Amino acid sequence: MNLPSTRALPSTRTPLAPRTPLAPRRLRRLPLNLAALAVLVTAAFPVYWMVATAFKPTAEIQSATPTFLPLHPTLDHFSTAIHAPGFGGYWRNSLLVTLGAVLLSLLVALLAAYAVGRLRWRGRRAFLLLVFTAQMAPWEALLIPMYVIARDTDMLDSLSMLTLVYFMTTLPFTIVTLRGFLAAVPAELEEAAQVDGCTRAAAFRRITLPLLAPGLLATSLFGFITAWNEFAFANTLIIKNQDARTLPVWLSSFANVFGTDWGATMAAATLFMLPVLLVFLFLQNKVTTGMTAGAVKG
Amino acid sequence: MPTDASPPLRTRIRPYLLIAPTLVGAAYLLLYPVARNLVISVQHFRMAELIRGGAPFVGFDNYTTLLTDPKFWTVTLRTLGWTALNTVLITGLGTLVALMLVRLGRRMRLAVMSALVLVWATPVIAATTVFQWLFQSRFGVVNWALDQLGLHGYHDYAWFAHSGATFTVLVLLVVWQSVPFAALTLYGGLTTIPAELYESARIDGAGAWQTFRLVTVPVLRPLFALVTSLEVIWTFKCFAQIWVVSQGGPNGATTTLPVYAFQIAQNLHKYDLGSAASTLTVLILLAALVTTLRRMHRQEGAEA
C-alpha cells in the first residue's frame, strides 16, 4: 500500500536519505512497474491486434512475419464487412432488440424500484427475494423450453420474442440497481413537493426522476452490453428466417461469411465492438458519479 | 391489522400495481419456462412430439438414461474441473492485479485500469473471434511468437485440432475476459481499507504475507465471496465462447454441461434429455453454491 512508512517509523528508516534519494526508490519500484506493464500489454494486446489487423492489407496479414504496426493502412476490410450481405439488416436487428429490451426493462424496473424503495407494503420482502433469486436464474438452461414456447406461440424467428427474453434477463439486475440509486435520492424532497401541492406522480417526475438520470444511464449501460452481446438465445430462437439474425450470431458464423478473410472478420468485430465502447466512454463519467452517489448514500 | 383499514384502497393497492408488470414478465418468461422445462424432462419429447404435440409422460426415464450414461459423468467432471480451474485463476490473478494497482503510481495505475476497462467492454463474441485469430495456425501471432522463442514445434501448430490445446485457449480466453471485473472490484474494496490498519500491522512487525493474510483477507472476505461465487456461476454456465470456438470439440474434449444439453437438444432433437440435463446442471450449480446463496439471502432478508 502507499503507506507513509517513513512517518510511521522515523527512527529506523532513513527519512532524510543521505545518499541519492530517488534512485533506490525507482529501482525498488522497477519490478512493480514491469509487472504493471506486463498486465497492460496482456490486457490490451488482443484488442489492439483486432483493430490493427482490420487496417492491414491482406498481404501484410498473410505474411510469415507479423507486422506490429499496419505499414500501409487500408479501409478495404471495413468496406468488405459493410458490404457483406445482410450487414445493415443485422445492425438494425441488434439495435432494435437491444434498445427495445433496455427501454422496456428500465420502465418496468422503475415502477418496481419505486414500490420497493418508497412504499411500505405486505410482501415487499418476498418480492425482493424473488428479484434476487431471478438475478441468478440459469438462463442458458432455459434454451429448450424457450424454444418450445416460442414455437407454440408462433414467435420463433421473431425479434419481439428475443426482445422479451432480453428484457427479462436484464430486469432483475435493473430493479436491484435502480433501487440502490433511488435510495440515494432523499424521499424528503418528494414529500416537500407534495406538501407544495404536487401529486405523488408529479413529485416523482419533477424532482426524483432528474436526480435519478445518472442512475438510469448507468443501469442501461449494463443492460445494453448484455443484450448487445447475447448469443445463445439469438442462435436458438432465430433459425429459419436468416434476415432476423443479430450481429453476434452473424459474427460467429464469419467462417461462412468471409471464408478465411481475417481482415474483414477483424473489421466486422471492430465495428461490432464500437457501440459498446462508445456507450462506455460516453457514460463512464455518469456511471462513476452515480456509483459514488450510491456508495456515499447507500 | 386494524390500522391498515384507514388509507384508501387506491393507496393500498398502488404498490401491487407498480410491481404487476414485473410479476407478469417473470411469470411468463421465467417461471413458465422453468415449469415447462421440468415437464419436458419427464416426457418423451422428441422431434415428432414437437411438431404433433401430445408428448406422453415417462416418469424419470430421461434422468435414468442420463445418470447411467458414462458420458454424462465425464462431462460433469469436466465441467467441475473447468469451473474450478477458471475460478481459481480469475480470483488469484484478479487479487494480484488489484494488489498491484493500489501500489502503482497514479499515471501507471490509470493506464492499467483503462486497459482493464477496455477488456471488460469487449463483447464476448468479438473477443472470441479475436482469440481464434490470435491462435490461428498459419498466420496467428501466438504461433509466430512461440516459434521466435525457440519453440519450433508451434510453427503452423493447429490449436483447434488438439483437445488439450483447444481447452487451453478457452481457459485463456475466459480468464482474460473475467480478470478485469474481479481486479477492479477487489481494487475498489482495497481502497476502502483504512491505512491505519496497515500501519499498526507494520509496527507490530508483520511481513507482507502476514499483513495480507491478517488484514487484507479478513476485511475483503465478503467481497472475495461475492467475486468467487459470481465467477463460479459465470464459468459454469459459460456457453457462447465454447460453442463458437469448438462446439464442444474436438472429440468432445471441451463439452461442458451447458454445451452438452444444447447438443443433445438441438443436434439430436432429444429435447427431453436436453431438458433433464439442464435441470441437473442447475441442481449441481445450486449444490455448489448453497452456502453462499444462503448467506446472501440472509443478508438481503435482514436488510429488507
Interface residues (C-beta under 8 A of the other chain):
Chain A: M1 N2 L3 P4 S5 A8 L9 R29 L32 N33 A35 A36 V39 L40 T42 A43 A44 P46 V47 W49 M50 T53 I61 Q62 S63 A64 T65 P66 L107 V108 A109 L111 A112 Y114 A115 V116 L119 W121 R124 R125 F127 L128 L129 L130 V131 F132 A134 M136 A137 P138 W139 E140 A141 L142 L143 I144 P145 M146 Y147 V148 I149 R151 L164 V165 F167 M168 L171 I175 I225 W228 N229 F231 A232 N235 T236 L247 P248 L251 S252 F254 W262 T265 M266 A269 T270 F272 M273 V276 L277 F280 Q284
Chain B: R12 R14 P15 Y16 L18 I19 P21 T22 G25 A26 L29 L30 Y32 P33 V34 R36 N37 I40 L50 V97 M100 V102 R103 L104 G105 M108 R109 A111 V112 A115 L116 V117 L118 V119 A121 T122 P123 V124 I125 A126 A127 T128 T129 V130 F131 W133 L134 Q136 R138 F139 V141 W144 W176 V179 P180 I193 A195 Y198 E199 R202 I203 I233 K237 F239 A240 W243 V244 P258 A261 F262 A265 Q266 Y271 G274 S275 S278 T279 T281 V282 L285 L293 M296 H297 E300 G301 A304
